[in-house]
């Protein structure tokens, strides 16, 4: 029965078809070669689940092959995450999730996550050890028994004398106190035995045996009096009655503020660990236990309350969302070109530890803002700015970064929906080609690389321009009239061509707009054209050349008392296409 239950359990979890078919064939061969004949109906019942498991695994493998084939096509598009709804998972993944939940429940029942030290032994636990020591000292008694049996005649004579003495003493004692008679008889016997011992006929062990035999014979001589003796006799000091053992209450363990086993949000957490370990249940369970232990040792909950300063807020910061609603986190490695900042962060071990704690604290706070419902957003997009990246030349920075990445990889699985690298130098691309064979296909599918000239355009594929910070080609900036809730329009201007943008209004209005061309190197001008034929054209902004070193965003406004339109002209005389971004607001006098 063990083989029958193990085979179907292993088959659906296997990642490849060959790994499933091979063990199934081996089981069939073993049954065919078995010397014990089996009934045909039983063989059919056993073969059915195996065949079904193989078919399911083959179908899963075909899906994976199709997904791998589509990977080349969809790699440049927004990352499509797997569903976290338990009912939408494929059967092998459902089974893996249930097995992992059972392992975690067993571990919680046994308090394996916290692993408290064993409590010190109590007095009750120490008492049973005393009789065991006495029992170990008694194996010498059989030898004494042999000595006693060597002189049967003397023993018989002594027993006769003892019985006579016992009867005489019993007569003198009132019948209401039989227990006292037994004690007195025992004392007489002890005296007699001691006298015999002086003659060399008895040993100490023999005295003990004689006391027992006398007490027994006295009880047998008068059974009617022995029974009430037991009732009136005070009970010997017995061990306190042990209360029935109550199973310990399962411990409660949470990660990122969510219990491991509670509701659908818990399933989302467990699926992250399963996906990080290719749905290998035992590996995922080990990873969870290690993460819980690390979080306790690192003091994550206390770390959230620490004040570690804001010196690094320009190095790592969160701003805006991508087109699918994921928060976007920016890592600006070039900020460490500031020598003072670098020294304050990496000059000694204490500062390097502080940097690591600050980085973990930042990530923890970001994760606490995510929605862990099955249909919610529970991953982030990482944008890594490698402009002026000094990591390859700065040993302390390189070591600290590797240490942080190691902790993030081991304890924060599947929290990144996309890794976008911008302003990538040529040598980093060469380095990535070298390490690419060592990365899984799943990991590589999340990586996107863009050189300096393609960085803004690449970001716009995943993040709307109004959500992209202005320093990376977008329109998002603080303290301006527009916000991230005001959508922007993207237009591609062809080489050596002009493009016009018109904002029309039918009544007296106040128009405000902001505009930028990524990389500029174009001419910009704006004018107001009234709707009436006898009206005059008004120059709003004189045509001028805008270079990359000029302001990144042009913000202007125009107020008019008559209907008309504002026409903006962008003249691209370069041989490269340009990306134009703009948005506007119109307010009437009543507003």
N, C-alpha and C positions, 0 to 999 in steps of 0.2 A: 504493500500500500504506500510505502514511502516513496518508491520510484514513481508511482502513478501520480502522486500529488506534486512532486518536484518538477516533472517534465513540463506540464502545462504552465506552471508558474514561471519557469525560466524562458520559455519560448517567446512570449510577447515582448519581453523586455530587451531581447537581443537586438542590437542595432542593425545588423546585416542579415540578409537572407541566408547566406552560407552558414552563419553561426547558429541559425535555427534548424536548418534541414539536417545538418550533420548529427547533432545529438539525437534527433528524432529517429534517424535511420539506425543509429546504434541501438536504441531501445528496441526497435522492431527486430533486429537481428538477434538480440538476446532472447526475445520471446520465441523466435523460430527455433533456436538451438536449445531451448529449455527441454530437459529430459522429461518433465512432467507435463502430460497433455492437458490442455485447457479447453473448456467448452467453447464452441463457436460463438454463441451469443455474447459471452463475456469478452472475447477478443474484439468483437465489433464495438462494444461499448467503450473499450479502452482506446481503440484506434480513432474513434470519432473526435474526441477533444484534441488529440494530437494533430489530426488532419486539419481541423479548424484553426488550431494555433499556427500551423505552417502557412495556411492560406492568408490569415491575417497579417503575419509577418511579411509575406511576399508582397501583399498589397501595400504595406507600410514602406517597404524598401522601394517599390516603384514610385510611391509619392515622393520619397526623398530624392530619387534620381530626377524626377520631373522638376522638383524644387531646385536642385543643383543646376539643371539645365537652364532654368529661368533666371538663375542668380546673375548671370552675365548681363541679362537684359535689364533687370530691375536694380542693379547695384547702384546706379547713379540717381535713382529715385528715392523718395522718402522711405525710411525703414518701416517695414510692415511687421508689427509685433504679433506674436502668437496670442491666442485668446486665453484669458485667465478664468473664463467661465467653466466650471467643472463639467457641466453637461456637454460642452462643445469639444472636449478633449477626445483624442482617439483612445481606443480601448486600452492599449498598453500603457499609455500615460495615466489614464484613470486608475488602472491597477497599481501602478507605481506610487501614485499619490496616496491611495488607501493603505498600501504597505508601509509607507513612510509615516503616516499618521499613527498606525498601530505601534510602530517602533518607538515613536515619541511618547505615546501614551504609556507604554510599559516603562520607559525611562523616567517619566514624571512620577509614576507610581512608586518607583524604587528610589527616587530622589537622586538620580544619576547626574543630573545637570549641575546641581550645586555641590554634590559630593561632600557633605559635612564630615568632620572627623568623628570616629566612633566614640560614643560617650564612655566615661570611666565606669568600671564595673561597680555595681551597687552591692550592699551587704547581703541582700537576698541571693545574688548571683555567686557570692563568695561562700555561702553556707554549704551548698552541695559538695564543695571540694573537700570538706573535712571528713565525711564518712568514707570517701574514696581512699583517703590516706590510711584510715583504720583498716579498711578491707584489705589493702595491700599488705598490712602487717600480719594478717591472720593465716597466710598459707602455711605457717609452721605448726598449726594446730593438729593436722592429721598425724604428725609424728608423735605428739603427746598422747593422742588417742591410742596409738599402738602401744605406748608404754603402759597405759592404763589397762589395756586388755591383756597385757603380759601377766598380770596378777589377778585373774578373775576371782579367785577365792577371797582375797582380801577385799576386793570391791564389793562382793555380795555380802560379806559380813558387815561392812561399813553401812551398806544400804539398809540392812535389817535394823541395825542400831539406830540409824537416822529415823526410820519409820516409827519405831517405838517412842523415841523422844518427841517426835512431832505429835503423835496421838496424845501423849501425856500433856503436852502444852496446850493442845486444842481443847482438852477437857477443862483446863483452868481458865480459858478465855471465854467470855460470854458469847453466845451464838450471834448476837447482834453486830459484832465487829469481826467478821471473818477475815477482813483484809489485814488486821493487826496480827492475826494468827499466822498468816503467811510470812509476815515480816519477822516475827519472833522466831519462827521455825528456821528462817534463813539465818538469823543471828546464831542460833544454837548450832546449826550445821557448820557455820563458819568457824565457831570456836572448836568444834570437834575436828573439823578438817585441819585446823591449825595444829591441834595436838597431834594428829596423825602425821602432819608434815614434819614435826620435830623428830619423829621416829624415822623419818626418811621414806615414808610410804607414799606420800602425795606431793605433787608440785602445785604451783600457783594456778596453772591452767586447770588442773583437776578440781581445785576448790571452786572455780567459776562454774564448771560443769555440774558439780554437785549442787550448788545453789539453784541452778535452773531445774535440775531433776526433782529436787525437793519441792520447789514451788509448784511444779507440774503435778507431782503425786498428791500434794495437799489439795489442789483443785479437783483432782479426780476422786479423792476420798469423799469429799462432801460437795457434790455438784450443786445441791440446792443452795448452799451458802455462798458458792463462788459467783453465782449469777448476780445476786444483789451487790456483791462486792464491786463488781465492775461498774454498777450504776452509781454507787456512793463514792467510789474512788475518784479523786479529782483527775481530770483529763491531763495527760502529759503535755508539756509545751510543744505543740505541733507547729508546723510551718503555716504561715498565714496563707489563706486560700488565694490562689492566683486568679486574677481576673481574666476573663477570656481575652485573648489577644485581638485587638481591633486593628485592622489594616491601616497603615499611616495614610493621612490625607495626601493626595497627589500634590506635588509642588506646583507653583505657578511660575512660568518662565515667559518673559516677553522680550521681543526684539523690535526696536523702533516704536515702542509703545503699544505693540499688538501682541496678545498672547499667542503662543504657538498653536494651541488648539482651542478655538472658540467659535469662529464663524467663517464666513466666506473670505474675509480679509486674511485670516490665517492661511487659507488655501493659497492665496496669492503669494504670501511669503514663502511657503513650502515649495511652490512651483519654481520660484527663483533658484532655490538651492538644487532642485531636481534638474533644471535646465543647465545649470552650471556644471553638473556632473553627468550630462547626457542620460538622465533618467536612470542612473544606477543608484538604487535605493540605499544600499549600505554606504556608498561613498557620500551621498547627500546627507545621510544621517550623521556620519562622522564629521562632515563639514559644519553642520548645525551645532553639534556639541562643542567643536573647537571654537566656533564663533561666540557661543554663549560664554564659554570659559574666558576667551580673550576679552570680551566686553566687560566682564566682571573684574578681571585683573587690570585692565586699562582704566577702569572707573568711568565708564561712559556717562552714566546718569549724573555724577558729580561734575564731569567735564562740561556738561551743558550749562551749568550755572557759573562757570569760571569767566572772569574778565581777562582776556588775553590781548586786549588792545585792538587797534584798527590800523596798524602800520601796513598790513598786507592787503588792505581792501582793494588796492589797485592791481594786485597780483591775481587774485581770484575773486570773482564777483558774479552774481546772478542778475540777468536783465532780460526781460521779455520772454516770449514763448515762440515755439516753432509753429508751423502751419497745422500741426496735429495736436497742439496744446501742451507739448512738453516744455517744462522750464528749461532755459538755456543758461549754462554755466560757462564762463569765459576764464581761461587760464592764460595769463600774459607772462610768458617766461622772459621776455625782453626787459621787463621792469627791473630785473636784477642787474642790469647794467649800471644802475645807481650804486656806486661803491659804498655809500653810507648804509643804504638799505641792505646790501649784501652782507656787510660786516655785522650789522645788527641782527641778522637772521642766521648766519652760518659760522661766525667766527669761533665759537666754542661749542662744546657738547650740550651745555645747558640751553643755549639759544637754538640749537638744532632740534632738541627735544621739544622746546616750546613751539617751534614752527610745525612740527609733526602734530602736536596736540591741537594747534590752531586749525590745521587742515582737516583733521578728523572732526573737530567741533563744527566747522563750517559745513561739512558734508552731512553730519547728523542733523543739524538745524534745517538743511534743505530737504532732507528725506522726510522729516516730520511734517512738512507742508504738502506732501504728496497724498493722493487719494488711493487707498489700497482696496477699494471695492473692485470686484471682478471686471467691471466695465470702466473703471476710473483710470487716471493717468498716474502711473507709479514708476516711471523712468524719466531720465533727464537727457538732454542733448549736451554734449561736451564740445566746446570750441576751443582749440588749442592754438594760440597765436605764437608761432615760432620765429617771428621777426626779431633779429638780433639775439637769437637764442644762444646763451653762453654755456649751456650745460656740458657740452663736450670738452670744454676747456676748464670748467670750474669743478674741481673734484668734490668739494663739500656739497655743492648744489646737486651734482649728479648722484652722490650717495644718498642724500636726503630724499631726492625725488624717487629713487629706486626703492627706498624703504617705504615711503608713502604708497607707492604703486603696489608693492607687495601686500601691505595691509589691506588696501582697497580691494585687491583681487581675491584675497582669502576670506574677507569678512563682509563684503558688499557685493554679492553676486547679482548679475543681471539688472543693474540699475542704470545702465547707459543704453539709450536707444540708438544713438549715433555718435561717432567720434569724428569730428570735422577738424582737419589740420589745415590752417591757412598760413600764408606767407612762408611756405615751406622752402628751405634752401635746397640746392641740388644735392648736397652731400647727404641730407636726411632721406631723400628719396632712394639714393643708393643703399643707405643703411637699411631702409625698410625692405628693399628687395632681398637683402641677405637674410633677414629674419622672417620673411614671409612664409617660407616652407615650414617653419616651426609653429605657425599660428593655425588655429582651427578655421574651417570655412565659415563657421558662425561668427567668429571674431572678425575675420577679414571683411565679411559682408557689412560690418558697421563702420569701417574706416573709409574716409574720404580725404583726399589730399589735393591741395590747390596751391599753386605758386603765387607770388605777389600780384601778378597781373590778373589772375582769375579768382582771387579770394572773395571779393564782393559778389561777383556773379555766382560763385558757388554757394555762398551763404544764402542768397536769394532763392535758391532752389528749395531750401528747407525752411527758411525763416522769412517772413514778410518784411519788406524794407522798413516799414514803420516800427518794427520790433528790433531791428538791427541797430546797434550803437553807431553814432555818427562817425566814430573813429574807424569803423570797419565798412564804411560805405553806405550806411543806412541813414535814417532820419530821426532815430530815437535820441533825444537829449532832454535834459532837465531844464526847467525854468522857461520854457517857450510856450507859445499860444497853442500849439498842437501837441497832442499826446499819442500814445500808442493805440488809442481807440479810434483815431482818425485814419482811415485807410489811405494808402498811397497808390498811385498808378505807375506802372512800369512800361517804358517804351524803349525800343532799340532803335537808335539812329544809325542809319547806314553811313559808310564812309563817303566823304565829299558830298554831303547832302544837307538840306535844311529841314527842320521840323518845327511846326508851329502848334502851340497849345492855346485854346480859346476858352475863356470863362465869360459866359453871357448872363445878363440879368435884365429883367423887364421893368424895373422900377428903381427909384433911388436906393442905393445900397452901399454897403461898405464891404469891400472884397479884400481878403487876406490870403496869401499863398506862400508856400515855401517850395523850393525846387533845388535839385542838384543833379549834376552829371558826374557819374563815377569816373574819376581820372581827369575831368574837365578837358582842357585844351580845346575849347570851343568858344564861340562868340555868343553873347547873350544880350537880348534887348526886349523891352516890353512897351506897349502903347495902348491907349484907350481909343476905340473907334465907336462913335455914337451911332445910334440906330437912325436918326433923322438925316435926311440928305443934305441939309444945310448946316449940319454940325461940323465941328472941327476935331481933327485927330489930336490927341494929347499924348505927348511923350511921357511915359511913366518911368522908364529906366533907359537911359541912353545905351546904345549898343557898345559893348566892350568885350575885350578878351579876358577870359577867366582861365587861370593856370592852376595846376595841381597844388601850388603853394598858397593859393588864395583861400578864402573862407570855404569850408566844405559845403555849407548850405546857404542859399540866398533866401532871405525872408523879406517880403515886401507887402504893401497894402495900397489900396486906392479907394477913395470915396467919391461917389458921383451922385448928382441930382437928377440924372436922366437915364433912360435905358440905353444899353449898348453892350460892348464886350471888350474885354482886355485880351490882347493878342500877344503871346510870348513867342519869340523866335530864337531857335537854337541852330547855329550854323556850325556843322562839323566839317572842317576842311582837311582832316587827317585821313590816313588810309586805314584807320581802324574803326570798327563800329563802337558806338558809345551807348551806355545804359543811362536813360533819363528817368528820374523819379520826381513826382510832384503830387501835391494835394492842395486843396483850397477850402475856404469857409466864406460864406456870404451872410451878412447880417443886414436886416432892414432897419430903418429908423426906429420902428416900434420896439425892436429888440435891444 
